[in-house]
Amino acid sequence: MNNDIASVRVSLADRSYDIQIGAGLLEKAADFVAERGGAQHVVVVTDTNVDELYGDPLADLFVEAGVESHVLVVEAGEPSKSPDVAADLWQTMLDEGCDRQTVILAVGGGVVGDIAGFVAATFARGLRFFQMPTTLLAQVDSSVGGKTGVNLEGAKNMVGAFWQPEGVLIDTDVLKTLPEREYSAGLAEVVKYGVILDADFFEFLEQKADAVVARDAQVLREIIQRSCRLKADVVEADEREQSGQRAKLNYGHTFGHALEAATGYSELLHGEAVAIGMVCASRLAESMGRIESSVTRRQVELLERFGLPVAVPDGIELGELSALMWRDKKVRDGEVHFVLPTRLGEVETVTSPGDDAVLAAMAG
């Protein structure tokens, strides 16, 4: 294999697949699919931000390889993760003659990956699909692990399916065109892996922060590979969130999802909400005597270095955030569950620590 291409294997019995990471890999997308069962008909699902940059050119590559191709474009942004958009995609695919042999390519960020994966999981009772993420957040997180879904009003990802891709192709060159805010948002999930699973990785990010911010190609390939390997380890241990291992990945998300819902899924990017949520969760753990203050401080400093928000925005009523948490998927047996650090590199799930403590953690 090319030394400039990193590979991560997600081992899930007959659902196992490869993640390939390197520069210029989208140009080899047709070969990547051909090596994994091939396709006679592909549907590229992308969004209005990505279509001209990567969606249409990718479809053209498949046409050149003799594969019939269609491009379906959704509006960029979280509101596209809706049942109505899914229904539009189902109907369009039916009109275009898609059948059980059609292969779906998700080309875009996390929203595109989630909605395209959900459509793949449900159309004709399940189609093969590939993830080709074009944002850092999708590359290190949402494209790996098989979670797909759409949002209901006030409840993120409430309707969905576990549907593993046939492969994930990560082209680091696409990050050159990623807006600064989107790039920073992706780094929130990278920092999360260090906090929940790998203290050495967290320290690596601290040491290489300047290179990360500068989008150094070698450092990017390394942090994407490490993030994907860490997530793959968790997914392999708990693919469908049955043993509790996969819950670790929700660090910062109980607060973060409430923030997204409170702002109508439009003011905060997912990574920004998670960054704030991680700080709130760490403060909560600190107030309960579970960690030293230095654990919170190091997270705040690194997140700020990466250009991320670390406090609940002004104008959001904390009581509303608390109420929204009760509508989250992580509510079980009538209690809200929080993933809290016990030290850098280790977290555990804590049940309903008390409304006052939660409100104080959000207040800062």
N, C-alpha and C positions, 0 to 999 in steps of 0.2 A: 504493500500500500504506500502511496505517496506520503513522504515524511511530513508534508504540510497538511495532511488530513488526519484529524483525530477521530476516533471511533468509540462509541459506547454501545454495548449490547444490553438490551433490556430483556432479561430471561423470564419468560412467562409461558413455559411449555409450548403449545402450538400457537400461541399468540406472541411469541418472541419477535423482536425486530431490532434493527440497527439504527443508531443515530450517527450520521456522518457530519463532521464539522470542519470547515476549511474555507479558503478564499476562492471565489469564482465557481462554487459548486452548482449554482442554479443552471449554469450553462450545460451541466451534465445530468439534468433532471430526467430526460427521456431515458438515458442509460440506467439511471438509478431505478426507475420504475421497471424497465425491461428486465433487469437482473432479479427483480422480485415478483415475477409472475407476469409482467407485461400488461398491456392494455390495448384494446381495439378502439375504445372510446373513453375519453377523459373529459370531465367537467371541472374546469378551474373556477373555484369560488374565491373571490377576492373583494376588495372594497374600493371606494372611489379615490382613496389616497394612493393605493398600490397598483391599481389596474394598469395605468400607462407605463409605470416603471417596471413592473415585473409580471403582472397578470397576462396581458396580451403577448409580450415576448415569450413567456413560457408556453402559452398555447401554440404559438408559431413554431417553437421547437418541436412540439409533438406532431404538428401537421407535417413538418419536414421529415419526421421519422415515420410518416405514414399512418399516424393515429388520428382519428376523427376527434375534433376538439370543440368544446363550447366554453365560453367565458360568462359566468354569472356574477354580477357586481351588486353588492349591497352598499348602503350608505356607511361611511366610516363612523365609528363611535359605538359606545355601549348600547344605545337604544336599538341597534340592529339585532341584538340578542333577544329577539321576541318571538312568541308563537306566530304572530302575523307574518314576520319575515320568513320564518321556517316554512309556513304554508305557501308563501309566494314561490319559494325555491322548489318545494315539492311539485307545485303545479307547473312551473316552467320546465322542470326536468321531465315531467310527464309529456308536456307539449313537444319537447325536443327529442322524444323517443328514447329516453334513458330506460335501461332495463337492469337486470341483476348482474350483468357483465360490466356495467359502467363503473369506472374508477373515478373517485373524487380527489382533487388536489386542493388542499387548503393553503392559499397563498396570501399571507397577511399577518396581522398581529393576533392577539389572544381572542378578540371578538370573532374574527373570521375563523380561527381554528375551532372555537367552541360551536359556532352555528353550523359550519361545514361538517364538523364531526357529528353533530346531532342529526343533521340531514342524512349523512352517510349511515348512521346507526339505524335510522328509521325508514328510509325510502326502500321499498321492495324488501322490507325486513332485514336490511343490512347490506351495504356496499363496501367494498375495499376502498380505503382512502390513505392518502399520504399527507403528512404535515411538512410544509415548506415555509417556516416562520420568517417574517421579515422585520420583527421588532426584537429587541434584546429580551424583553419580558417573556415573549412567546418562546424564544429560543432556549431560555434557561428554565422555563417553568411550564406554561400551559400546553406546549406542544408535546410534552412528555407525560405519559401516565394514563392516557385514555379517557380522561374526564371530558364529557361534552355536555352542552346544555344551553338553555335559554332562561331569561329572567321573567318572573312575574312581577307585577307592580309591588314594590317594596320588599321583594324577596329574591335575592340574587341566586342564579343557578338552581332554582327550585325544581325545574323540569329538565331532565337530562338522562344520559345513559353512560355507562362505562363501555367504550368502544375503542379498542387499541388500533393505532395506525399500522400500516404495513411497513412503514419506515419514516424516518425524520431526516430531512436534508437541510442542514444549517449552513448558509452562506454568510460568512462574516463580512464580506464586502458590502452587503446591503446596509450594514450599520453606518457606512460613510454618509448615506443620505438621510439617516434617521434624525429628526429634529431633536434638539438638545433636551427638551422636556421629556420626550418619549424615551430617550436613551437613559436619562436619570431614573425614570420610573422603573425601567428594567433592572437597574442596579439594586433596587429595594429587595427584590427576590433573591438576588445574589448574596446580599448581606444576610438575609434570612437564613440561608443555608449554613453560613458560618455560625450564627447564633444557636441554631437548633441541633446541628450535627457535627460541626468541625471547627473547633477553636483555632487550629492551625491555619485553616482557610481564612478565618476572620482576620487573623494576624497578617496573613499574606495580603489581604485586601488593604489593610492599614498601611503596610509597607509599600505597596504598589499603587497607592491611590492616585498619584500624579499620572502614571502610565494608563491607568484605567480611565481617568477623565479625558486623557488625550487620545483614547481609542487605539492604543498601541495594538497592532494586529496579533503579535505573539501572545501578549498578556490576555487579550480578548479570547483567543482560542483556548487558552489554558483555563480561564474562569468559566467559560461556557462548558467545556468538557467536564470540569470538576463539578459544576452545578448539576449537569445532566447525570453524572455518575451518582451523586448523592441522592438525587430524586429517584433515579432508577433503583437504587438499593432499597429505598422505602417502598416503592411501588411493588417490587418483587416480593417484599415481605408481607404486603397488605394491599393487594390490588384493588379490592372493593371495600376498603375501610371497615373490615370486620373485626380485626384484632386490636385496633386502636393505634397501631404503628403509624398509619398514614395521617392520623390526626396531627402529628408533629408539624406537618406542612402548613397547618392552619395558623401558625404563630402570627399574631398581628391581624388576622383576618376577621375575628369576631368584632373587634372595634372597626376595622377597615371596611367591612361590608356594611356596617351601620352608617358609617360616614358616606359611603357611596349612595346608599338609599336616601339618606337625609338630603343629599345634594342632587337628587334626581339623576344619578349616574352620568352627570354632565360636567360638573365643576372640577372634580378630582379624577385624575387618572388612577387606575387600579393600583399601580405601584406607589403612587403618592399616598393613597389611603392606607395601604399596608405599612408604609414607613411610619406614618402617624400612629397606626395601630400597634406596631411593634414597640414604640416608645411608651405608649399607654400601658401595654401589657407588662413591659419591664418595670415601669413605675409601680404597677399593681403588685408585682412580685416583690419589689423592694419594700413596699409598705407592709407586706406580710412577713417580712424578715427572711425571705427565701433566697435573696441575692444581696451582694454588696452594691453600694451606689456606683462603684466603678463600672459595673457591667452595663448599667443604663447609660452612664456618661460616655463610654466608648462607642456605644451604638449611636448616640446622638451626634457625636463628633464625626463619625464615619458617614452617617447619612447626610449630615450637613455638608461634608466635604464633597459628596456626590450630588449636591444641589437639590436635596429632597426636603420637604417640609417635615417638621417634627412636633407640631402642635395642632390641636383642633382649631380650624379656622374660626375667626370671629363671626358672630351672628348665628352660630349653630347652637341650638338649645340642648344642653347635655342630657336633660331628662328625655328628650325625644330620641337621642342616640341610645339611651338605656332601654327605652321601650322597643326600639327597632331590633335590638339584640334578641329579644324574645321571639322574633319572627324568623330567626336564622335557622338554617338546617342543623346547626350544632346544638340546638336545644333538644335534650333527651330527658325523658321522665320528668318533665316539668322543671328542668334546671338548665341554666346557661353554663356551657363548658368553656373554659379559657385555657389556652396553651401558654404556660408561663415558664421562664427560664429558672433553672436551679443553679446554673453556672454557664459561662460561655461554652457552647458546644453541646448543651444538654437541656432538654425541656421536659415537662410533664403536664398532663391535663389536670386542671383543678376545677371543681364544681362550685358554682355560685358562691363566690367569696364575700358577697354582701353588696348591696346597692351603694352604700356610702363609700366603700373602698373603691368601687368601680368609678363612681362619679369623681372622686378625688383624683384618681389616676388620669382621667380625661381633662381635669381642670389644670393639671400641671403643678 
